[in-house]
Amino acid sequence: MDFLARLLDFVFPPRSHEELVRTLAADALSALIAPLLIETTHPATAGLLPFRDARVRALVHEAKYHQNVRAQELLGGVLAEYLREAAAETFGTLVVLPLPLSPARLRERGFNQCARIAEAAMRSGGNAPFTARNDLLIRTKNTEHQARLSREERLFNVRGAFSTSGPADPSVSYMVLDDVITTGATTMN
């Protein structure tokens, strides 16, 4: 770490999650990829990284609430790695749809972390057989923060919250990208 970086850290001490993200290597994250099929959702949902792991929680927190580019790039790299290995044989032509934020939440945060992660996946994907589109899935209503709600409230909260900008192409597989899955209510919308 150079002198200027050390000085900035002294004047503006980094958050604990930020410090953890700085130390993470892509290889260490690759070792954590353990796709878990969550069949209680319809359609079934795949979770790629274990949120119970402190490194994963730090990445998600930094990507979501602090616009940490390194965290977004690392998460995008994980997604690209998974899709490079699984997409062609499992999905065929694949389009990744980042979960859109409500206009109010987008104004509050200033960015959509899922869109940033999808963009990072595209950059690190090489010749990966997928594309990311931000214009196909639309948030149609503002909703409460899911983390504050019970499972039943979450299901009701997101009912009717999403739509599409047009009909789906039946020759394409679509994957909705969300940063965290707890109950799966968002995917069952």
LUMLODO-326679 format. One record per residue: residue in three letters; x, y, z of N, C-alpha, C in turn; residue number from 1. Coordinates in Angstrom, 2 decimals. Example, Ala and Ser with C-alpha at 12.3 -4.5 7.8 and 13.67 -1.06 7.14 Angstrom:
   code      n_xx      n_yy      n_zz     ca_xx     ca_yy     ca_zz      c_xx      c_yy      c_zz   pos
    ALA     13.19     -5.69      7.80     12.30     -4.50      7.80     13.20     -3.30      7.80     1
    SER     12.85     -2.25      7.08     13.67     -1.06      7.14     12.90      0.03      7.87     2
This chain:
   code      n_xx      n_yy      n_zz     ca_xx     ca_yy     ca_zz      c_xx      c_yy      c_zz   pos
    MET      0.87     -1.17      0.00      0.00      0.00      0.00      0.91      1.23      0.00     1
    ASP      0.62      2.14     -0.88      1.48      3.32     -0.97      1.15      4.34      0.12     2
    PHE      2.00      5.35      0.21      1.88      6.35      1.28      0.53      7.05      1.25     3
    LEU      0.07      7.46      0.07     -1.20      8.19     -0.04     -2.36      7.32      0.44     4
    ALA     -2.36      6.05      0.05     -3.43      5.16      0.48     -3.42      4.99      1.99     5
    ARG     -2.24      4.83      2.58     -2.14      4.71      4.03     -2.61      5.98      4.73     6
    LEU     -2.27      7.13      4.16     -2.70      8.40      4.73     -4.22      8.52      4.67     7
    LEU     -4.80      8.18      3.54     -6.26      8.23      3.41     -6.93      7.29      4.40     8
    ASP     -6.37      6.10      4.58     -6.93      5.16      5.55     -6.82      5.70      6.97     9
    PHE     -5.77      6.44      7.25     -5.61      7.03      8.58     -6.65      8.13      8.81    10
    VAL     -6.83      8.99      7.80     -7.77     10.10      7.92     -9.22      9.61      7.83    11
    PHE     -9.47      8.67      6.91    -10.80      8.12      6.70    -10.72      6.60      6.88    12
    PRO    -10.78      6.13      8.11    -10.62      4.69      8.34    -11.65      3.87      7.55    13
    PRO    -11.19      2.82      6.89    -12.11      2.00      6.10    -13.07      1.22      7.01    14
    ARG    -14.25      0.95      6.49    -15.23      0.12      7.19    -14.67     -1.30      7.30    15
    SER    -15.14     -2.07      8.24    -14.63     -3.44      8.42    -14.92     -4.29      7.18    16
    HIS    -16.12     -4.13      6.60    -16.44     -4.88      5.38    -15.53     -4.45      4.23    17
    GLU    -15.24     -3.17      4.16    -14.37     -2.66      3.10    -12.97     -3.26      3.23    18
    GLU    -12.47     -3.33      4.46    -11.15     -3.93      4.68    -11.12     -5.40      4.26    19
    LEU    -12.19     -6.12      4.57    -12.27     -7.53      4.19    -12.30     -7.68      2.67    20
    VAL    -13.07     -6.85      2.00    -13.16     -6.92      0.53    -11.79     -6.65     -0.10    21
    ARG    -11.04     -5.73      0.47     -9.70     -5.43     -0.05     -8.80     -6.65     -0.06    22
    THR     -8.99     -7.54      0.91     -8.10     -8.69      1.04     -8.53     -9.89      0.21    23
    LEU     -9.74     -9.85     -0.33    -10.27    -11.02     -1.04     -9.63    -11.19     -2.42    24
    ALA     -9.34    -12.42     -2.74     -8.82    -12.77     -4.06     -9.91    -13.54     -4.81    25
    ALA     -9.93    -13.38     -6.12    -10.92    -14.07     -6.94    -10.85    -15.58     -6.75    26
    ASP     -9.65    -16.12     -6.58     -9.50    -17.57     -6.39    -10.21    -18.05     -5.13    27
    ALA    -10.12    -17.25     -4.06    -10.77    -17.63     -2.81    -12.29    -17.66     -2.99    28
    LEU    -12.81    -16.74     -3.78    -14.26    -16.73     -4.04    -14.66    -17.89     -4.93    29
    SER    -13.83    -18.21     -5.91    -14.12    -19.34     -6.79    -14.29    -20.62     -5.98    30
    ALA    -13.48    -20.75     -4.95    -13.56    -21.94     -4.10    -14.87    -21.99     -3.31    31
    LEU    -15.51    -20.83     -3.15    -16.77    -20.78     -2.40    -18.00    -21.07     -3.26    32
    ILE    -17.85    -21.03     -4.58    -19.01    -21.24     -5.45    -19.57    -22.64     -5.19    33
    ALA    -20.79    -22.66     -4.71    -21.46    -23.92     -4.40    -22.93    -23.74     -4.75    34
    PRO    -23.27    -23.84     -6.05    -24.66    -23.61     -6.44    -25.62    -24.48     -5.62    35
    LEU    -26.58    -23.84     -5.04    -27.58    -24.51     -4.21    -28.94    -24.25     -4.84    36
    LEU    -29.61    -25.30     -5.26    -30.93    -25.16     -5.86    -31.95    -25.05     -4.75    37
    ILE    -32.68    -23.94     -4.76    -33.71    -23.68     -3.76    -35.05    -23.97     -4.42    38
    GLU    -35.58    -25.15     -4.14    -36.75    -25.64     -4.86    -38.06    -25.12     -4.30    39
    THR    -38.03    -24.40     -3.18    -39.27    -23.88     -2.62    -39.78    -22.69     -3.40    40
    THR    -38.95    -22.15     -4.28    -39.38    -21.04     -5.13    -39.88    -21.61     -6.45    41
    HIS    -40.69    -20.85     -7.14    -41.16    -21.28     -8.46    -40.96    -20.13     -9.42    42
    PRO    -40.09    -20.28    -10.40    -39.26    -21.46    -10.63    -38.17    -21.57     -9.57    43
    ALA    -37.50    -22.72     -9.55    -36.43    -22.95     -8.57    -35.35    -21.88     -8.73    44
    THR    -34.71    -21.54     -7.63    -33.70    -20.49     -7.61    -32.35    -21.12     -7.28    45
    ALA    -31.29    -20.62     -7.90    -29.95    -21.09     -7.59    -29.21    -20.01     -6.82    46
    GLY    -28.70    -20.37     -5.67    -27.83    -19.48     -4.90    -26.40    -19.90     -5.17    47
    LEU    -25.53    -18.94     -5.52    -24.16    -19.29     -5.90    -23.17    -19.27     -4.75    48
    LEU    -23.34    -18.35     -3.83    -22.38    -18.20     -2.73    -23.10    -18.30     -1.39    49
    PRO    -22.45    -18.86     -0.38    -23.08    -18.99      0.94    -23.06    -17.66      1.70    50
    PHE    -24.22    -17.05      1.87    -24.31    -15.76      2.55    -23.87    -15.85      4.00    51
    ARG    -23.89    -17.04      4.58    -23.45    -17.21      5.97    -21.95    -16.96      6.12    52
    ASP    -21.21    -17.01      5.01    -19.76    -16.75      5.02    -19.53    -15.25      5.15    53
    ALA    -18.71    -14.84      6.11    -18.47    -13.41      6.38    -17.92    -12.69      5.15    54
    ARG    -17.13    -13.36      4.33    -16.58    -12.72      3.13    -17.68    -12.41      2.13    55
    VAL    -18.63    -13.31      2.00    -19.75    -13.10      1.07    -20.63    -11.97      1.58    56
    ARG    -20.93    -11.98      2.87    -21.74    -10.89      3.44    -21.06     -9.55      3.24    57
    ALA    -19.75     -9.50      3.44    -19.00     -8.24      3.25    -19.09     -7.79      1.80    58
    LEU    -18.92     -8.71      0.86    -19.02     -8.36     -0.56    -20.39     -7.79     -0.91    59
    VAL    -21.43     -8.49     -0.49    -22.79     -8.04     -0.81    -23.07     -6.69     -0.17    60
    HIS    -22.71     -6.52      1.08    -22.94     -5.26      1.79    -22.21     -4.11      1.10    61
    GLU    -20.95     -4.32      0.76    -20.17     -3.27      0.10    -20.71     -2.97     -1.30    62
    ALA    -21.09     -3.99     -2.04    -21.62     -3.79     -3.40    -22.96     -3.07     -3.36    63
    LYS    -23.78     -3.42     -2.38    -25.16     -2.92     -2.32    -25.28     -1.54     -1.70    64
    TYR    -24.59     -1.31     -0.60    -24.80     -0.08      0.14    -23.69      0.96     -0.01    65
    HIS    -22.54      0.56     -0.51    -21.42      1.50     -0.59    -20.83      1.64     -1.99    66
    GLN    -21.49      1.02     -2.98    -21.07      1.17     -4.37    -19.59      0.78     -4.55    67
    ASN    -19.16     -0.22     -3.78    -17.77     -0.66     -3.81    -17.52     -1.39     -5.13    68
    VAL    -16.74     -0.77     -5.99    -16.48     -1.31     -7.33    -15.76     -2.65     -7.24    69
    ARG    -14.82     -2.76     -6.34    -14.09     -4.04     -6.20    -15.06     -5.16     -5.82    70
    ALA    -15.97     -4.91     -4.90    -16.96     -5.92     -4.50    -17.84     -6.30     -5.69    71
    GLN    -18.28     -5.29     -6.44    -19.12     -5.57     -7.61    -18.36     -6.38     -8.66    72
    GLU    -17.08     -6.04     -8.86    -16.26     -6.78     -9.83    -16.05     -8.23     -9.38    73
    LEU    -15.77     -8.43     -8.11    -15.56     -9.79     -7.61    -16.83    -10.62     -7.74    74
    LEU    -17.97    -10.05     -7.39    -19.24    -10.77     -7.53    -19.56    -11.03     -9.00    75
    GLY    -19.27    -10.06     -9.86    -19.47    -10.25    -11.29    -18.58    -11.37    -11.82    76
    GLY    -17.36    -11.45    -11.31    -16.45    -12.52    -11.72    -16.98    -13.89    -11.32    77
    VAL    -17.55    -13.99    -10.13    -18.15    -15.25     -9.68    -19.30    -15.64    -10.61    78
    LEU    -20.16    -14.69    -10.93    -21.28    -14.96    -11.81    -20.79    -15.41    -13.19    79
    ALA    -19.82    -14.70    -13.74    -19.29    -15.04    -15.06    -18.67    -16.44    -15.05    80
    GLU    -17.93    -16.77    -13.99    -17.32    -18.10    -13.90    -18.39    -19.19    -13.89    81
    TYR    -19.42    -18.99    -13.08    -20.51    -19.96    -13.01    -21.18    -20.11    -14.38    82
    LEU    -21.47    -18.98    -15.01    -22.18    -19.04    -16.29    -21.32    -19.62    -17.41    83
    ARG    -20.02    -19.36    -17.39    -19.12    -19.97    -18.39    -19.18    -21.49    -18.30    84
    GLU    -19.24    -21.99    -17.08    -19.24    -23.44    -16.88    -20.62    -24.06    -17.10    85
    ALA    -21.68    -23.35    -16.74    -23.01    -23.95    -16.76    -23.91    -23.50    -17.90    86
    ALA    -23.68    -22.32    -18.43    -24.66    -21.71    -19.35    -24.87    -22.50    -20.62    87
    ALA    -23.82    -22.81    -21.35    -23.98    -23.43    -22.66    -24.71    -24.76    -22.57    88
    GLU    -24.32    -25.60    -21.62    -24.94    -26.91    -21.53    -26.31    -26.88    -20.87    89
    THR    -26.54    -25.94    -19.98    -27.78    -25.91    -19.23    -28.83    -24.98    -19.83    90
    PHE    -28.40    -23.80    -20.25    -29.35    -22.76    -20.61    -29.47    -22.50    -22.10    91
    GLY    -28.50    -22.84    -22.91    -28.51    -22.42    -24.31    -28.24    -20.94    -24.37    92
    THR    -29.02    -20.21    -25.15    -28.88    -18.76    -25.21    -29.43    -18.18    -23.91    93
    LEU    -28.60    -17.42    -23.23    -28.97    -16.93    -21.90    -28.89    -15.42    -21.83    94
    VAL    -29.92    -14.81    -21.24    -29.94    -13.38    -20.97    -30.11    -13.19    -19.47    95
    VAL    -29.18    -12.48    -18.86    -29.23    -12.18    -17.43    -30.01    -10.88    -17.25    96
    LEU    -31.01    -10.92    -16.38    -31.86     -9.76    -16.11    -31.62     -9.29    -14.68    97
    PRO    -30.86     -8.21    -14.49    -30.67     -7.70    -13.13    -32.01     -7.24    -12.55    98
    LEU    -32.27     -7.60    -11.31    -33.50     -7.20    -10.66    -33.53     -5.67    -10.58    99
    PRO    -34.55     -5.04    -11.13    -34.58     -3.57    -11.10    -35.01     -3.04     -9.74   100
    LEU    -34.46     -1.89     -9.39    -34.87     -1.19     -8.18    -36.06     -0.30     -8.51   101
    SER    -36.81      0.05     -7.50    -37.88      1.03     -7.71    -37.23      2.38     -8.00   102
    PRO    -37.94      3.28     -8.69    -37.37      4.61     -8.93    -36.94      5.31     -7.64   103
    ALA    -37.73      5.15     -6.58    -37.38      5.80     -5.31    -36.09      5.22     -4.73   104
    ARG    -35.95      3.89     -4.76    -34.74      3.25     -4.24    -33.53      3.58     -5.10   105
    LEU    -33.73      3.68     -6.41    -32.64      4.04     -7.31    -32.17      5.46     -7.03   106
    ARG    -33.10      6.38     -6.80    -32.72      7.76     -6.44    -31.98      7.79     -5.11   107
    GLU    -32.45      7.00     -4.16    -31.84      6.96     -2.82    -30.40      6.44     -2.90   108
    ARG    -30.18      5.35     -3.63    -28.85      4.73     -3.71    -27.98      5.34     -4.80   109
    GLY    -28.63      5.72     -5.89    -27.86      6.28     -7.01    -27.34      5.24     -7.97   110
    PHE    -27.58      3.97     -7.72    -27.11      2.89     -8.59    -27.89      1.62     -8.26   111
    ASN    -27.88      0.69     -9.20    -28.49     -0.62     -9.00    -27.35     -1.63     -8.90   112
    GLN    -27.16     -2.20     -7.72    -26.05     -3.12     -7.51    -26.15     -4.36     -8.38   113
    CYS    -27.34     -4.85     -8.64    -27.48     -6.04     -9.50    -27.07     -5.72    -10.93   114
    ALA    -27.43     -4.54    -11.41    -27.01     -4.13    -12.75    -25.49     -4.00    -12.81   115
    ARG    -24.90     -3.44    -11.76    -23.44     -3.30    -11.73    -22.74     -4.66    -11.71   116
    ILE    -23.30     -5.60    -10.98    -22.72     -6.95    -10.93    -22.86     -7.63    -12.29   117
    ALA    -24.01     -7.47    -12.94    -24.20     -8.06    -14.27    -23.23     -7.45    -15.27   118
    GLU    -23.03     -6.13    -15.20    -22.07     -5.47    -16.10    -20.65     -5.99    -15.84   119
    ALA    -20.30     -6.18    -14.58    -18.98     -6.71    -14.24    -18.84     -8.14    -14.77   120
    ALA    -19.90     -8.91    -14.70    -19.86    -10.28    -15.24    -19.62    -10.25    -16.74   121
    MET    -20.26     -9.33    -17.42    -20.07     -9.21    -18.87    -18.62     -8.85    -19.19   122
    ARG    -18.04     -7.94    -18.41    -16.64     -7.55    -18.65    -15.66     -8.69    -18.39   123
    SER    -15.96     -9.50    -17.38    -15.02    -10.57    -17.04    -15.40    -11.90    -17.69   124
    GLY    -16.45    -11.91    -18.45    -16.95    -13.15    -19.02    -16.19    -13.69    -20.19   125
    GLY    -15.32    -12.87    -20.80    -14.61    -13.35    -21.98    -15.60    -13.71    -23.07   126
    ASN    -15.55    -14.91    -23.52    -16.48    -15.39    -24.55    -17.66    -16.11    -23.93   127
    ALA    -18.07    -15.69    -22.76    -19.16    -16.35    -22.05    -20.44    -16.29    -22.88   128
    PRO    -21.21    -17.37    -22.87    -22.42    -17.45    -23.69    -23.64    -16.80    -23.04   129
    PHE    -23.50    -15.54    -22.64    -24.64    -14.85    -22.04    -24.52    -13.36    -22.31   130
    THR    -25.63    -12.69    -22.19    -25.66    -11.24    -22.25    -26.46    -10.76    -21.04   131
    ALA    -26.33     -9.49    -20.74    -27.10     -8.88    -19.66    -27.94     -7.76    -20.26   132
    ARG    -29.19     -7.68    -19.82    -30.10     -6.65    -20.32    -30.78     -5.99    -19.14   133
    ASN    -30.71     -4.66    -19.10    -31.35     -3.89    -18.03    -32.73     -3.37    -18.42   134
    ASP    -33.14     -3.60    -19.65    -34.37     -2.99    -20.15    -35.55     -3.95    -20.27   135
    LEU    -35.39     -5.22    -19.95    -36.47     -6.18    -20.15    -37.35     -6.40    -18.93   136
    LEU    -36.75     -6.33    -17.74    -37.49     -6.50    -16.51    -37.72     -5.11    -15.91   137
    ILE    -38.96     -4.84    -15.54    -39.35     -3.51    -15.08    -39.97     -3.60    -13.70   138
    ARG    -39.58     -2.69    -12.81    -40.20     -2.58    -11.49    -41.41     -1.70    -11.67   139
    THR    -42.59     -2.22    -11.33    -43.83     -1.48    -11.57    -44.38     -0.78    -10.34   140
    LYS    -43.82     -1.10     -9.16    -44.28     -0.41     -7.96    -43.16     -0.38     -6.92   141
    ASN    -43.21      0.64     -6.07    -42.29      0.71     -4.94    -42.73     -0.31     -3.90   142
    THR    -41.77     -0.91     -3.23    -42.09     -1.89     -2.20    -41.28     -1.57     -0.95   143
    GLU    -41.72     -2.11      0.17    -40.97     -1.99      1.41    -39.69     -2.81      1.29   144
    HIS    -38.70     -2.49      2.11    -37.49     -3.32      2.18    -37.90     -4.72      2.64   145
    GLN    -37.52     -5.74      1.88    -37.89     -7.11      2.19    -37.31     -7.57      3.53   146
    ALA    -36.13     -7.10      3.89    -35.46     -7.57      5.11    -36.28     -7.30      6.36   147
    ARG    -37.15     -6.34      6.31    -37.93     -5.96      7.49    -39.23     -6.75      7.64   148
    LEU    -39.51     -7.63      6.69    -40.82     -8.28      6.63    -40.76     -9.77      6.89   149
    SER    -41.89    -10.33      7.34    -42.00    -11.78      7.50    -42.15    -12.41      6.10   150
    ARG    -42.07    -13.73      6.04    -42.21    -14.43      4.75    -43.54    -14.09      4.06   151
    GLU    -44.63    -14.14      4.82    -45.95    -13.85      4.24    -46.02    -12.41      3.75   152
    GLU    -45.46    -11.49      4.55    -45.45    -10.08      4.15    -44.59     -9.87      2.91   153
    ARG    -43.48    -10.60      2.80    -42.61    -10.48      1.63    -43.34    -10.92      0.38   154
    LEU    -44.07    -12.03      0.46    -44.82    -12.52     -0.69    -45.84    -11.48     -1.16   155
    PHE    -46.55    -10.89     -0.21    -47.55     -9.88     -0.55    -46.88     -8.60     -1.05   156
    ASN    -45.76     -8.22     -0.44    -45.05     -6.98     -0.76    -44.65     -6.91     -2.23   157
    VAL    -44.16     -8.01     -2.79    -43.65     -7.98     -4.16    -44.68     -8.43     -5.21   158
    ARG    -45.85     -8.82     -4.75    -46.88     -9.25     -5.71    -47.19     -8.09     -6.67   159
    GLY    -47.02     -8.36     -7.96    -47.29     -7.35     -8.97    -46.23     -6.27     -9.08   160
    ALA    -45.08     -6.48     -8.46    -44.04     -5.44     -8.45    -43.18     -5.43     -9.70   161
    PHE    -43.28     -6.48    -10.53    -42.43     -6.57    -11.71    -43.26     -6.89    -12.95   162
    SER    -42.74     -6.43    -14.05    -43.34     -6.71    -15.34    -42.21     -6.79    -16.36   163
    THR    -42.57     -7.04    -17.60    -41.57     -7.06    -18.67    -41.92     -5.99    -19.69   164
    SER    -40.91     -5.57    -20.43    -41.12     -4.53    -21.44    -41.68     -5.10    -22.74   165
    GLY    -41.82     -6.40    -22.82    -42.35     -7.04    -24.02    -42.40     -8.54    -23.81   166
    PRO    -42.83     -9.26    -24.82    -42.93    -10.71    -24.67    -41.55    -11.37    -24.62   167
    ALA    -41.49    -12.49    -23.94    -40.24    -13.26    -23.86    -40.03    -14.03    -25.15   168
    ASP    -38.78    -14.18    -25.53    -38.41    -14.98    -26.70    -38.33    -16.43    -26.23   169
    PRO    -39.16    -17.31    -26.77    -39.17    -18.70    -26.29    -37.88    -19.46    -26.58   170
    SER    -37.03    -18.96    -27.45    -35.78    -19.64    -27.76    -34.64    -19.22    -26.82   171
    VAL    -34.94    -18.34    -25.87    -33.94    -17.79    -24.96    -34.28    -18.18    -23.53   172
    SER    -33.25    -18.47    -22.74    -33.43    -18.67    -21.30    -33.12    -17.34    -20.62   173
    TYR    -33.92    -17.00    -19.62    -33.73    -15.76    -18.88    -33.38    -16.10    -17.43   174
    MET    -32.43    -15.38    -16.89    -32.02    -15.56    -15.50    -32.16    -14.22    -14.79   175
    VAL    -32.96    -14.19    -13.74    -33.11    -12.98    -12.93    -31.98    -12.98    -11.91   176
    LEU    -31.25    -11.87    -11.85    -30.13    -11.73    -10.93    -30.54    -10.85     -9.76   177
    ASP    -30.50    -11.43     -8.57    -30.73    -10.70     -7.33    -29.51    -10.91     -6.45   178
    ASP    -29.25    -10.02     -5.52    -28.04    -10.12     -4.72    -28.18    -11.06     -3.53   179
    VAL    -29.37    -11.17     -2.97    -29.58    -12.01     -1.79    -30.93    -12.71     -1.94   180
    ILE    -30.97    -13.96     -1.54    -32.25    -14.66     -1.47    -32.46    -15.12     -0.04   181
    THR    -33.61    -14.78      0.49    -33.94    -15.19      1.85    -35.12    -16.16      1.79   182
    THR    -36.26    -15.66      1.38    -37.44    -16.51      1.29    -37.77    -16.89     -0.15   183
    GLY    -37.19    -16.18     -1.11    -37.51    -16.44     -2.51    -38.75    -15.70     -2.99   184
    ALA    -39.29    -14.82     -2.17    -40.53    -14.12     -2.53    -40.39    -13.32     -3.81   185
    THR    -39.26    -12.70     -4.04    -39.07    -11.87     -5.23    -39.20    -12.71     -6.50   186
    THR    -38.63    -13.90     -6.50    -38.67    -14.73     -7.70    -40.03    -15.37     -7.94   187
    MET    -40.87    -15.40     -6.93    -42.19    -16.01     -7.10    -43.24    -14.99     -7.52   188
    ASN    -42.81    -13.81     -7.87    -43.71    -12.74     -8.25    -44.43    -13.06     -9.53   189
